[in-house]
Amino acid sequence: DTGVSQNPRHKITKRGQNVTFRCDPISEHNRLYWYRQTLGQGPEFLTYFQNEAQLEKSRLLSDRFSAERPKGSFSTLEIQRTEQGDSAMYLCASSPDRVNRVGLAKNIQYFGAGTRLSVL
Amino acid sequence: AQKVTQAQTEISVVEKEDVTLDCVYETRDTTYYLFWYKQPPSGELVFLIRRNSFDEQNEISGRYSWNFQKSTSSFNFTITASQVVDSAVYFCALQNTGGFKTIFGAGTRLFVKA
């Protein structure tokens, strides 16, 4: 399996602009997660999908943030009217919904390399 | 509330030294999972280990070992004979039994000097 893929790796934008990030999970992983990581901190949970259903959203996810996973495969995270405080690394992770053929349990999340957002 | 504390912000060692990274957690759940991840400069979080709350058996994997003590809510990570390639930020994490929301500590940056 290829790993979790995130695009773009870096995004520089001006305050007030909209940005969209894409995450392609490991194939056959039904669960997909978004996290935000600021400098010197650990990742903070943003939202979680089980197939195409968004089942949990953190209070960190303001109205300017929206995430979709329309066909239960890739996911997008959009930030509208970006603010300087949105500057961070946005991480995507995926996990299987069951123990797979090599015995890995469903709750181990495998992460992508992230998209680093800089809002000027 | 759930919380993970990694009190060591940065640790610097010389190659071949042993080093222990501390992790203390708080949770009201009786069952939960604990994790360690490594984040090298490339940015991708690399899974190292998962431990169930009902399994306090310590684990060794090559130069890595983990000491889980439920009585003190600690899950410490030891690297034996450290190498330069071990230089990274290490995160301890706590996950509910629903298996989705993971709480990470602030991380410990490890520098291993040649």
Interface residues (C-beta under 8 A of the other chain):
Chain A: G3 R31 Y33 G40 Q41 G42 P43 E44 F45 Y48 L55 E56 M89 L91 A93 S95 A105 K106 N107 I108 Q109 Y110 F111 G112 A113 G114 R116
Chain B: V4 Y33 F35 Y37 S42 G43 E44 L45 V46 F47 R50 F91 A93 Q95 G99 F100 K101 T102 I103 F104 G105 A106 G107
